Structure formats: C-alpha cells, structure tokens
Amino acid sequence: MNIFVLNCGSSSLKYQLFNMKDEAVIASGKVERIGMDNAILSHEPTGRDEAKVVTTILDHTTAIEKVFDILVDAKHGVLTNINEIDAVGHRVVHGGEFFADSVLVDKQVKAAIKGVYDLAPLHNPANLVGIEAVEAVLPEVPNIAVFDTAFHQTMPQKAFMYPIPKILYKRHKVRKYGFHGTSHRYVSVKAAQFLNKPIEELKIISCHIGNGASIAAIDKGKSVDTSMGMTPLEGLMMGTRSGDLDPAIIPFVMGKENLTLNEVTSMLNKHSGLFGVSGYSDMRDIEDNMDNDSRAKLAFDMYEYRIRKYIGAFIAVMDGIDAIIFTAGVGENSDTLRKALADHLTYLGIEIDDKVNRTRSKEVRRISTSDSKVEVLIVPTNEELMIARDTLRIVQSNK
C-alpha cells in the first residue's frame, strides 16, 4: 500500500510518499511560497537527484496538483499513475477534546477541526485546506487525520485543568491539550523496542527539543502530563517562545509599553525565548557564541535549567523514572545540552558515556553507561512514519 503523508502550513506544505510493505520512503518534498507566482516545488525521489520547479501556485489545491504531477513525471516520478496512492495521512495540529486517536475524515471530522480553529488559528485552517485540496484532486482516496493533541488525551483531569474559574472550561474548553503527541508516541514506542521491554512496564520522560520544544511524562505508554498547554506557548523556553512566565507580566508590559493584544502575543511567540535573551534563536548559534557572549551563555543556562526543572517535576508526577529520551533537532544533535543536563541529574544515578554522547548517528542509541540507574537514549523522531502507520491502521480497520 502506498500512503502519501501531508503536512500543510498556511503558505507551504511538506510531503512524503511511503511504500508500507517495508515502510520505505519513495519520495519526499515540499512546496514553498504558496499564493505567489514564484512558488518553489522541491521534489526528491529516493536515491535520485532532487528536482526543483519554480512556478505560479496560488492555492493549496494547485500545489497538490503540482506535487501529484511530479510524482508521475516521466523523469522525476515514482508512480505510473496517481491512483497508485491508496490513502493520504494528514497532520492536524489540534483535535481539541474531540479526538483521542487518528480518524477517517468525513463531514463530522472536518466540522470538528473547524470547531477548534480558535485554539490553533495558524495551523488548523491550513491543515483542513490540505485535506480539502486532496479531496478535490483524489476524491475516491481515503483521508486520515492524525492529531498532535490526541496522544495527550490520556492526561488525568488534575493534570489538564487550570486553576481558574471552571466556567471558562465549560464555555470555552480552556485546558491543557499538549502538542508534539505524534513524536512523543513514536519515540516512546521506539525506546521500548530498543530496550526490549514492554512499554506498559516503563516510566519514560520524552524530551522533544527543537525550535519548538515540549516534554511528556509517559507512564505505561500513556501520556500523563506534558509541558505545552492550551497552546504551544506554555512550558519550556524555546527558540522564539517564552514558555512559562508569570501571567501578570502580560498586562503589566501591555500597560508600560502601550502594546495591543496582538503585539504582546507576537512578542511572546516570535521575539522571546532564546532569541529574546540572546538575539539568537538557533541553539547552534548559542553554542558557537556562549564562550564569548554573556547573553548567549545566559540563554543556554536558562534553557537547560528549565528543561531540567520539568524533568524533575515529571519524575515526581510518575513517582519514578526508567528512561529519558532526547529527540528532535536540538535533542538529537546537541551533545553539549545533553551533557549539561546529565551532569545536573547525577542524584538520579544517571551517568552518560561522553564519547557516545558526542557521536553523531541517525540510529537509536543509548548514551548512558552500564552503571547508570536510568536509561538515557537518543531516539530520532519520525512523525511522518507515525502518521503513515496510523493511516494504514485506520484504513484497514474501516474496510
């Protein structure tokens, strides 16, 4: 079965085509600048040279058509006919309380995705546009929605409720939802397989550390708490997001700086975090400059400190820990950050092998020593494969 995985943004999309017989990626690519006359389609058939096309692409339906055209192109294609695509899996950021699993898309599902637009105004509309664009081009092919929030729907009420008037939850569903669920689910399952232990016997802390970052407490395979909240702004200090702060800061700064609600929202999401403290939003730049730039050093120390606080908190939540996972861009690649965290977690009996920690690899690997009381792993994430697997599962269950 060939499954096409699609991740739509407001002006871009990314895709991968899988052959689920062996879960091989047949082709991957992206379309940028949708809505412009100089849009760029970058397409890479596995094992062959990348192809780039600059053309007018004014909407997502046209973008999907261009992608499907190149998939069957005589020179760059990987399919004989576009009907060889058996199903399409879509990343959808927010499922609200409607979805605790991936689902076959129908009218009710699309209405529910629209129903939480105000919870993910930058993502859900684009995700739904992608679904409807595929429906327009391949009307007979099943579409599966895979939600970032679904994995965290197992959180208990004491974890997802906020200590504010309950009427706000009843009227507007103000609560913690969490994000990066597809990634946290994938790496926790992968870690259990690597450790050769049933996931139902493990207490795992999964650290998805990229430009956006979140940590999940995974007890017996279920998410019981996570750092992101009703929106991706809560939790860890990130590339440009503030993470946790005193909520009274918001009206205080608005008054002092005469900021509008939109301006302060932009400040917290796009001009804070690592960038706000140091002027750098990329951890590679932070690490390259922190020996001679006090702002970069402070940003790194704050970043590590806040991750460590959440790890400690989630150990308390689960009453213990068996494994810590590092994944995503920073988590997988920054040996400096992993080393700093491990050095501050020795009270848990954590010991890491410095040589292994510094070794780059795309494979799952253990960086803790044989004497370490807690397993410390690097698990490269693969959200697209998780979406493809879910798509296959849902399609087969609906036959």
NORTA-V31205 format. One record per pair of residues at least 4 apart in sequence whose ideal C-beta (glycine too) atoms are under 8 Angstrom apart, sorted by the first residue. I is the first residue (numbers start at 1). J is the second residue. Records with the same first field share a line. If there is no record, write none. Layout:
I=J ; J
This chain:
1=19 ; 20 ; 21 ; 86 ; 87 ; 392 ; 395
2=17 ; 18 ; 19 ; 20 ; 26 ; 79 ; 84 ; 85 ; 86
3=17 ; 18 ; 20 ; 85 ; 86 ; 87 ; 88 ; 89 ; 388 ; 391 ; 392
4=15 ; 16 ; 17 ; 18 ; 85 ; 87 ; 88 ; 89 ; 134
5=15 ; 16 ; 17 ; 18 ; 88 ; 89 ; 90 ; 91 ; 384 ; 387 ; 388 ; 391
6=13 ; 14 ; 15 ; 64 ; 88 ; 89 ; 90 ; 91 ; 130 ; 134
7=13 ; 14 ; 15 ; 90 ; 91 ; 130 ; 384
8=12 ; 13 ; 60 ; 90 ; 91 ; 126 ; 127 ; 129 ; 130 ; 133
9=13 ; 123 ; 126
10=122 ; 125 ; 126
11=32 ; 33 ; 34 ; 35
12=30 ; 31 ; 32 ; 33 ; 34
13=30 ; 31 ; 34 ; 60 ; 63 ; 64 ; 67 ; 130
14=28 ; 29 ; 30
15=28 ; 29 ; 30 ; 67
16=25 ; 27 ; 28 ; 384 ; 388
17=25 ; 26 ; 27 ; 28 ; 71 ; 78 ; 79 ; 85
18=23 ; 24 ; 25 ; 26 ; 384 ; 385 ; 388
19=23 ; 24 ; 26
20=388 ; 389 ; 392
23=385 ; 388 ; 389
24=46
25=46
26=45 ; 46 ; 78 ; 79
27=43 ; 44 ; 45 ; 46 ; 71 ; 78
28=44 ; 46
29=41 ; 42 ; 43 ; 44 ; 67 ; 70
30=41 ; 42
31=39 ; 40 ; 41 ; 42 ; 57 ; 63 ; 66 ; 67
32=39 ; 40 ; 42
33=38 ; 39 ; 40 ; 57
34=39 ; 57 ; 58 ; 59 ; 60 ; 63
35=39 ; 57 ; 58 ; 59
36=56 ; 57 ; 58
37=56 ; 58
38=54 ; 56
39=54 ; 55 ; 56 ; 57 ; 63
40=52 ; 53 ; 54
41=52 ; 53 ; 54 ; 55 ; 57 ; 63 ; 66 ; 67 ; 70
42=50 ; 51 ; 52
43=50 ; 51 ; 52 ; 53 ; 67 ; 70 ; 71 ; 76
44=48 ; 49 ; 50 ; 51
45=51 ; 76 ; 77 ; 78
46=78
48=76
51=70 ; 73 ; 75 ; 76
53=66 ; 70
55=66
57=62 ; 63 ; 66
58=62
59=63 ; 133
60=64 ; 126 ; 129 ; 130 ; 133
61=65 ; 132 ; 133 ; 136 ; 137
62=66
63=67 ; 133
64=68 ; 130 ; 133 ; 134 ; 136 ; 137
65=69 ; 137
66=70
67=71
68=72 ; 82 ; 85 ; 137 ; 138
69=73
70=76 ; 77
71=77 ; 78 ; 79 ; 82 ; 85
72=77 ; 79 ; 80 ; 81 ; 82
73=77
79=84 ; 85
80=84
82=138
83=138
85=138 ; 141
86=141 ; 395
87=141 ; 142 ; 143 ; 144 ; 391 ; 392 ; 395
88=134 ; 138 ; 141 ; 142 ; 143 ; 144 ; 391
89=102 ; 143 ; 144 ; 146 ; 387 ; 388 ; 390 ; 391
90=105 ; 127 ; 130 ; 131 ; 134 ; 143 ; 144 ; 145 ; 146 ; 387
91=127 ; 146 ; 148 ; 182 ; 383 ; 387
92=113 ; 123 ; 124 ; 127 ; 128 ; 131 ; 145 ; 146 ; 147 ; 148
93=120 ; 123 ; 124 ; 127 ; 147 ; 148 ; 149 ; 179
94=113 ; 116 ; 119 ; 120 ; 123 ; 124 ; 147 ; 148 ; 149 ; 177
95=99 ; 112 ; 113 ; 116 ; 145 ; 147 ; 148 ; 149 ; 150 ; 153
96=112 ; 115 ; 116 ; 119 ; 149 ; 173 ; 177
97=153 ; 173
98=112 ; 115 ; 116
99=103 ; 112 ; 145 ; 147 ; 149 ; 150 ; 153
100=150 ; 153 ; 154
101=150
102=144 ; 145 ; 146 ; 147 ; 150 ; 387 ; 390 ; 391 ; 393 ; 394
103=109 ; 144 ; 145 ; 394
104=109 ; 142 ; 143 ; 144 ; 394 ; 395 ; 398
105=109 ; 110 ; 131 ; 142 ; 143 ; 144 ; 145
106=110
107=111
108=112
109=113 ; 145
110=114 ; 128 ; 131 ; 132
111=115
112=116
113=117 ; 124 ; 127 ; 128 ; 131 ; 145
114=124 ; 128
116=120 ; 124
117=121 ; 124 ; 125
119=124 ; 173 ; 177 ; 230 ; 231
120=124 ; 231
121=125
122=126
123=127
124=128
125=129
126=130
127=131 ; 145
128=132
129=133
130=134
131=135 ; 143 ; 145
132=136
133=137
134=138 ; 141 ; 143
135=139 ; 143
142=395 ; 398
144=387 ; 390 ; 391 ; 394 ; 395
146=150 ; 182 ; 386 ; 387 ; 390 ; 391
147=181 ; 182
148=179 ; 180 ; 181 ; 182
149=153 ; 177 ; 178 ; 179 ; 181
150=181
151=178 ; 181 ; 182 ; 184 ; 185 ; 216 ; 223
152=160 ; 176 ; 177 ; 178 ; 179 ; 181 ; 216 ; 223 ; 226
153=223
154=222 ; 223 ; 224
155=159 ; 160 ; 176 ; 178 ; 223 ; 224 ; 225 ; 226
156=160 ; 224
157=161
159=176 ; 224 ; 225 ; 317
160=175 ; 176 ; 177
161=166 ; 169 ; 175 ; 176
162=168 ; 169 ; 174 ; 175 ; 176 ; 229 ; 230
164=168 ; 174
166=170
167=171
168=172 ; 174
169=173 ; 174 ; 175
174=230
175=230
176=226 ; 228 ; 229 ; 230 ; 234
177=228 ; 229 ; 230
178=214 ; 216 ; 223 ; 226 ; 227 ; 228 ; 229
179=212 ; 214 ; 226 ; 228 ; 232
180=184 ; 208 ; 212 ; 214 ; 216 ; 226 ; 228 ; 328
181=185 ; 216 ; 223
182=186 ; 383 ; 386 ; 387
183=187 ; 206 ; 208 ; 327 ; 328 ; 381 ; 383 ; 386
184=188 ; 206 ; 208 ; 214 ; 216 ; 218 ; 223 ; 226
185=189 ; 386
186=190 ; 381 ; 382 ; 383 ; 385 ; 386
187=191 ; 206 ; 208 ; 325 ; 327 ; 379 ; 381
188=192 ; 199 ; 202 ; 204 ; 206 ; 216 ; 218 ; 221 ; 325
189=193 ; 199 ; 221
190=194 ; 364 ; 379
191=195 ; 202 ; 204 ; 323 ; 325 ; 364 ; 375 ; 377 ; 379
192=197 ; 198 ; 199 ; 202 ; 204 ; 221
194=364 ; 366 ; 377 ; 379
195=202 ; 323 ; 375 ; 377
197=201 ; 202
198=202
199=204 ; 220 ; 221
200=220 ; 221
201=220
202=218 ; 220 ; 221 ; 322 ; 323
203=217 ; 218 ; 219 ; 220 ; 318 ; 319 ; 320 ; 321 ; 322 ; 323
204=217 ; 218 ; 219 ; 321 ; 322 ; 323 ; 324 ; 325
205=215 ; 216 ; 217 ; 218 ; 311 ; 314 ; 315 ; 321 ; 323 ; 324 ; 325
206=215 ; 216 ; 218 ; 325 ; 327
207=213 ; 215 ; 307 ; 311 ; 324 ; 325 ; 326 ; 327 ; 331
208=213 ; 214 ; 215 ; 216 ; 327 ; 328 ; 331 ; 381
209=213 ; 236 ; 307 ; 326 ; 327 ; 328 ; 329 ; 330 ; 331 ; 334 ; 337
210=239 ; 328 ; 329 ; 330 ; 331
211=238 ; 239 ; 240 ; 281 ; 282 ; 329 ; 330
212=232 ; 238 ; 239 ; 241
213=227 ; 235 ; 236 ; 237 ; 238 ; 307 ; 328 ; 330
214=226 ; 227 ; 228 ; 232 ; 235 ; 236
215=226 ; 227 ; 235 ; 236 ; 307 ; 310 ; 311 ; 314
216=223 ; 225 ; 226 ; 227 ; 314
217=223 ; 224 ; 225 ; 226 ; 314 ; 317 ; 318
218=222 ; 223 ; 224
219=224 ; 318
224=317 ; 318
225=314 ; 317
226=235
227=234 ; 235 ; 236 ; 243 ; 310
228=232 ; 233 ; 234 ; 235
229=233 ; 234 ; 235
230=234
232=241
233=241 ; 242 ; 243 ; 268 ; 269
234=243 ; 244
235=243 ; 244 ; 310
236=243 ; 244 ; 303 ; 306 ; 307 ; 310
237=241 ; 242 ; 243 ; 273 ; 274 ; 302 ; 303 ; 306
238=242 ; 243 ; 273 ; 274
239=273 ; 274 ; 275 ; 281 ; 282 ; 283
240=269 ; 270 ; 271 ; 272 ; 273 ; 274 ; 275 ; 276 ; 281
241=268 ; 269 ; 272 ; 273
242=268 ; 269 ; 272 ; 273 ; 276
243=273 ; 306
244=306
245=249 ; 268
248=252
249=253
250=254 ; 264 ; 268
251=255
252=256
253=257 ; 259 ; 264 ; 267
254=258 ; 259 ; 260 ; 261 ; 264
259=263 ; 264 ; 267
260=264
261=265
262=266
263=267
264=268
265=269
266=270 ; 271
267=271 ; 272
268=272
271=275 ; 276
272=276
273=277 ; 281
274=278 ; 280 ; 281 ; 282 ; 283 ; 286 ; 299 ; 303
275=279 ; 280 ; 281
277=295 ; 298 ; 299 ; 302
278=286 ; 289 ; 293 ; 295 ; 296 ; 298 ; 299
279=295
280=285 ; 286 ; 289 ; 296 ; 299
281=285
282=286
283=287 ; 303 ; 329 ; 330 ; 334 ; 337
284=288
285=289 ; 296
286=290 ; 296 ; 299 ; 300 ; 303
287=300 ; 334 ; 336
289=293 ; 296
290=296 ; 297 ; 299 ; 300
291=297
293=297
294=298
295=299
296=300
297=301
298=302
299=303
300=304 ; 336 ; 337 ; 340
301=305
302=306
303=307 ; 337
304=308 ; 337 ; 340 ; 341 ; 344
305=309
306=310
307=311 ; 337 ; 341
308=312 ; 341 ; 344 ; 345
309=313
310=314
311=315 ; 324 ; 341 ; 345
312=316
313=317
314=318 ; 321
315=320 ; 321 ; 348
321=348 ; 374
322=374 ; 375
323=374 ; 375 ; 376 ; 377
324=350 ; 374 ; 375 ; 376 ; 377
325=377 ; 378 ; 379
326=331 ; 332 ; 338 ; 376 ; 377 ; 378 ; 379
327=331 ; 332 ; 378 ; 379 ; 380 ; 381
328=332 ; 381
329=333
330=334 ; 337
331=337 ; 338 ; 378
332=378 ; 380 ; 381
333=360
334=338
335=339 ; 357 ; 358
336=340
337=341
338=342 ; 352 ; 357 ; 367 ; 376 ; 378
339=343 ; 352 ; 354 ; 357
340=344
341=345
342=346 ; 350 ; 351 ; 352 ; 357 ; 376
345=350 ; 374
346=350 ; 351
348=373 ; 374
349=372 ; 373 ; 374
350=368 ; 372 ; 373 ; 374 ; 376
351=368 ; 369 ; 371 ; 372
352=356 ; 357 ; 367 ; 368 ; 369 ; 372 ; 376
353=357 ; 367 ; 368 ; 369
354=358
355=359
356=365 ; 366 ; 367
357=367
359=365
361=365 ; 378
362=380
363=380
364=377 ; 378 ; 379 ; 380
365=377 ; 378
366=375 ; 376 ; 377
367=376 ; 377 ; 378
368=372 ; 374 ; 375 ; 376 ; 377
372=376
382=386
383=387
384=388
385=389
386=390
387=391
388=392
389=393
390=394
391=395
392=396
393=397
394=398
395=399
